[in-house]
Amino acid sequence: MVGHVDHGKTTLTQALTGKWTDQHSEELKRGISIKLGYADADFYRVTMKKGEVHYTSEPDKKEYKDGKLEYLRTVSFVDAPGHETLMAVMLSGAAIMDAAILIIAANEECPQPQTREHLSALEIMGFDNFIVVQSKIDVCSKERTLESYKEIKEFLKGSLLEDAPIIPVSAHHNRNVDLLIEAIEEIFPTPKKDLKNDFQMNIARSFDINKPGTLPKNIKGGVLGGTISRGQVKIGDKLEIRPGRTTKKGMEPITTEVESLHSGIARKNLGPGGLVAIGTSLDPATTKSDSLLGNVIGKPESLPPVWDQLKIETELLDRVVGTKNIQDVEELKTKEPLVITVGTRTSVGVPITVKDNIVEMKLSIPVCAPVGQRIALSRQVDGKWHLIGYGIIN
């Protein structure tokens, strides 16, 4: 779920899943998403006696009691922050997802700065499937809603989202949420997953689930959250985390063992798709406060290389994304710091050599990624980091 700050992403996620994803004290204080918020929803098709078909994530509603209920699937949602300073967090959300919903509020002129930024990010991250939600229709007149629709159509012209459906929704009043679920079912098929290759997952969250004062004998190991990209994992498996921890010798991988698996409920094994939590034998101090965010976890000796220097083939956008004034993207320069987003890892890359579109850069924080992976590039413009293009690891 992506879009400009305060355009209703978290409220819509709640309407679909029943969960408010802003859980952190700073988020509740400021009223915006800062970290990625996660929530799952079970989707159902309800066929009424007169033949009407409804789609819902709330099968217990009174109006459905006489209908025939059919469970469809469980869908995981990531609520990505809209604020421009949190762009890297949004990109890490895009890196673990299969499809995207772009949310644009009807009560504000389109496009807003981060609407443009998120659209470019979605195109860069390589998504194929999109739905556009026109939110907050309950706070607009009919005339303004129709005007907003025309603005959205004009804004999307020429982009990958040009033919995406635009669904008007009021999340507060639960209007058209059923139509959105129906669209998700039609447009976002469950992707085929790679079960044969070795297990691998980008860590999008890491945390300590023990409450203060827990007795030592009751302490549970650190928990790692994310989406499995390939393979399967089961309780008892030995795992490796890369790049790992910083030591006197440099970066060293961390090894651990799977002690529990959760995906909505406790599981004995898990495969790709959906959001998962892996309980490990790690000291919870190692995983608290997202300290392992950006690492990659997998079977020992099976993970991609760790890089502290990258050679990439770059593709720059015509214009800087998200600035108030339209600015052309200038060519990359040596010694110019860039923020790079690789999977769920954010690092700073400083180009050492720039030749045509081939750039060699030194990284402030090592990354674990295969050759051929796409990475997002951001540059500081007007005192803030803005998306300027992407690169492919050579």
N, C-alpha and C positions, 0 to 999 in steps of 0.2 A: 504494500500500500504506500504509494509515493505521491508527493505533491507539495505545494507551498505550505509554509508554516500556518497553522490555524485554519486549514481548509476542511477539517473534519475527518482526518484519517483515523484518529484514535476512536472517535465516536462511532464511525462506521464499522471499525473492527469490533467494537463492543456490540453493535447491533447484529453483526453476523455470528459472533462467538459467545456473547454473554460475558466477556472478560474485558475489564478496563486495563489496558497494557501499560499505562504510566504508573509504575509501581515504586519508583525511587523518590525519596523525600524531595530532592531538588526539582524533579519533574512535577510533583504535586504542587510545590511552592510556586513554580514559574508557569505552570499550565501548558508546558510544551513537552514533547518527547525528546529526550537526550540520548538514551540508549535504544537499541533495537528492542521493540516489544513483541512478544510472541503469544499466540493464542491458537487453539485448534477449534474447529467446528465440524460437527457431524451433519451432513446434508441428507435430506429425505425428500422423496416425491410422495405427495398425498393425492390419491385419486378419490374424489367424492362420488356419492351415489349417482348424481346427475351427470357424471362424466368429466366434471371440471378437474383440472390438474393444477396442483399448487406445489411450489418448492419452498422448503423451510429448513431452518436449523433449530426450530422450536417445535418438536413434534407433539408436545403436551398441551398445546393451545386448545381451548374449548372448541373453536370452530372446526378442528380436525378430528374430533372424537368419533365421528361416524364414517370417517374416510379410511381407505386402505393405505397403510403406511409401508413405504419401501425404502430401506436404508440404501443410500447411493455410495458414499465414501466419506472419509475424514480428510478435510483440507486444512493445512496449516497456513496461518497468516503471519507475516512480518510487518509490523507497523514501523516504517522508517521515518526518522526525524526530517522535518522540512526546512529547518533553519540552515542558512547557507554555511555557517561555521561547522555544521555537523554533516557536511556533504560526504566525507569519507565514511562515516557510519552508515549513511544511506547506501553507498556503493558496496559496502561489505554485506548489507542485506541483499542487494541485487545479485551478489556473487553466489549466494547459496539458494536462490529461488528458481522456479521453473517458468513463472509467468508474472505479469505485472498489471496492477490496477492503478491508473493515474487519476487522482482526485482533484477536481477543479471546482472551486466554490462559485455559485451563481451570483452571489451578492458582491463580488469584486470583479473589476475589469480583468480580462484575460489577454495576454499572459502576465502573471506576476513573475518576479525574478527567478524564484526557485522552481516555478512551473516549467520555465524554459530550461533551467539547469537539469531538472530531473528528466525531462524529455530527452535531452542530449545524453544523459547518463544511461538511460534505458536503451537507446540506440547503440551506444558504445558497448554495453555489456552483452549484446548479442541476443536479446529476447526475440522470440517469433510471435508470441501471442500477447495481446493487450486488450483491456477493456477501459473505457474512460467513464468515470462517474461524475456527473454534474451534481455536486452536493449543495446542501443548504437551500433547497428550493422552497422550504417553509418560511424563510425570512425575506422572500422576494415577491414582487408582483408578477403576474403572468407575463406582462410585457417585458419586464427585466429578465425573466427566465428565458424567454425566446431570444432576446438580444444577446444574452450570455451564450446561448447555444450557437448563434451565428459567429460570435467571437471565437469560440472553441473550434468550430469547423475551419475558420480562417487560419487560426494558429496551427492546426495540425496538418494543413495542406502541404504536401511535399515531404512529409515525414513518414516514418514507418507506421505511425498510428493514424494515417489519413483515413483508412477505411474501418478503423475500430468503432464498435458501437458506442454511442454516448447514452448513458442511462441516468435520467434524473432521479435523485434519491433524497428523501428526508430521513436521515438516520434517527433523529430525535423522536419522530412520530412513526418510525418503522414503515414508511411508505416506499414501495417499490423495491424493498430489500429482497422480496421473493423473486422479482424479475432479475435482480442482480445475481442471485443464486442460480436461477435458470440459465443465465448467460454464461456464468462460470462453468456450469455443467456442459454447455454446448461448445464453448470456445476453448476451454482449457482441459483437454483430455489428460488423463493420468499418463505422464511420459513413461516410456519403456526404460527400465533401470538395469544397470550393469551389475549382475549378481556373480559373475564368474571371476572377475579380477579381485585382487586383494582389497580388503576393507580400507576406506580412506574417508576422512571427514575434516573440513575446515572448522576450527573452533571459533564460534561466534560469541559464546559466553563461557565464563568459568566462575564458579562460586563455591562458597563454604556454606553448607546447609545447617551447621550446628548452631544452636542458640547459645548465647552467653551463659556460662555456668554449667554447661554440659559436663558430666563426669568423664574423665579420661577413658574409662572402659566403654562408654556409650558413644564416643566420637566416631562419626562416619567420615570416610575419605572424601577428597575433593571431587566436585562434579563438573563435567564438561558438557556444554550444550552446542548444538548445531544441526546440520542436515547431512546425513550420510550421502556422499556423492557416488560411491560404488562399493560393491562387495557386501559382506555380512559380518556381523560381530555377535559374539555370544558371551555369556557370563563365564569367567575363567580365562578368557583370551589374554595373552600377553600383548601389550601395545607399546608403541614408541611415539614420542611427541617431538616434532622438529619445527623450527630451529632449536627449541629447548631453552636451557638456562645459560646465563653468562658465567664463565669460570675464568680462572687465571690463564687457562689454555685457550680461551675463546668460547664459542658456543658449543655446548654439549647436549646431545639429545637426552630426553627424560624417558625412563621406562616405567611402566605401571601395569596393573592387572585390572580387568573389568570385574567389579563386585556387584553392580546392579545396572539394570537398563529400564528406562521409562520412555514411553511414548503415549501420553494420556494415562495409561495404566502401567504397572510393572510388567516387564517382558523377560523371556529367557533368551531371545535373540532378536536382532533387528536388521533390516535391510534398508536400501535407499528410499528417500521420500519422507516428507513430514519432518517435524522438529523433534529431536530426541535429546535425552539427558543420559549421560554415561557416568555412573558412579564408579570411582576408581579407588585404588589403594593409596593414592597420593596423600601426603600431609595436606589437610585443608588450607593451611597457610600458603601453600604453593598456588592454589587456585582461586583464592578469595579476590573479590573486587575486579573480576575480569583480567586477572594478571596473566593468564595464558591466551587471551584473545589474540587471534592472528596466527597462532601456531596450527600445524597440521598433524593429525593423529592417524596412525595406521599400524599394520603389522610390522614388526621389526624387519629392517633391511628392505622394505618395499616402498618407502616414501621417495618423492622427487628430491632433486638436489637442493642444498641450502646455498644461497648466493649472498655474498656481501658486496658483489660487483655484478652489474647486469649489462648485457649488450642487447639493445632492443631496436626493432624496426618501428618507427613512429608514424602515426597518421594524425595530423593536427586538424582541428576544426577551423572553419573560416573565421568564426568570431568567438570571442571569449564568452562563456556562458554565465548568466546570472548577474552581470554588472548593470547598473542603472542606465548608463550610456552605452550604446553599441560600440564595441572596440574590436578591431581586427586582431587575430592571433599572430604575434610576431614569431619569427623562427627561434628555435631553442639556441641558447648560448652556453658556452663552457662556464663552469663555476656558478651557474645560476641554480639555486635550490628549487627543486620541484617536489611536491607531495605525490607519492605514488601509492595506489591502492591495488594490492595483489591478493586476490581472494578476500579473506577477512583481515588481512594485515595492512596497516598503514605505515609507511616509512618515508624518509626524505632521501631523494636521490640527487646527487650533484654531478652533472655531466662533466666527464673528463675530456672526451672527444666528441665532436659533432661533425659528421660527414654526410651531406645530403640528408636522408631520413634515418640514417643509422647512428644511434647514440650509445656511447659507453658511459655508464654512470656508477659512482660509488655510493653505497647505501649507508645510512646512519644506523638502521636496524636490519639485520639479515632477514631474508624471506625464503620460504620453502615453496618452490613452484616448478612445474615441468616446463621444458622447452615448448614453445608454442602457446603458452598461456597469455591471455589478453590482460593488460593492466591499464588502469586509468591514470591520467596525468593531470595534475592541477598546478597552477602557477599563482603567485601572489600578485594581485592587481588591486589597486586602490586600498591596500592594507588588508585584503581578505583573500583566501584561497579560492580560486575559480577553476572549473574544469576547462581544459584547453585541447584535449585529445586523448589518444590511447596509444599503447605500444604492444608489440608482440615479442615475447622473449626469444632471442636467438641463442 
